Amino acid sequence: MSGHDPHIHVQAKALHDDAAARNLMASTFGLVSDLPSVVTTGCGLRVPYAMTSRRPDRVTCLACREHACQEHLRFAAEVEGMSSVVGSVFTPAQRKLAADRLRDLARQFSDDES
């Protein structure tokens, strides 16, 4: 972990947001855990959690942007692939909408506007 890295990164597990899980546990069970102070990023560095973001317009590390783009595309393909799952509670239209949103996020991460 470098104290001189000015970039904002993406967590390596970009689609597994610890804060969202923490909030769900807190609202459901009243349990609250601490967020990690240091996380592994998409580019392989370990940085303070405060130096990460899920928002494409905030991420400045190019390697992390590419990682997030690929993760969102991979997950979009998985969501669409669930069309053959028997007993799914999601309609094909809902799966398509979710996959389209994930692809849009991937596109935002791939834009070199940072």
Secondary structure, 3 states (H helix, E strand, C coil): CCCCCCCCECECCCCCCHHHHHHHHHHHHCCCCCCCCEEEECCCCEEEHHHECCCCCCCCCHHHHHHHHHHHHHHHHHHHHHHHCCCCCCCHHHHHHHHHHHHHHHHHHHCCCC
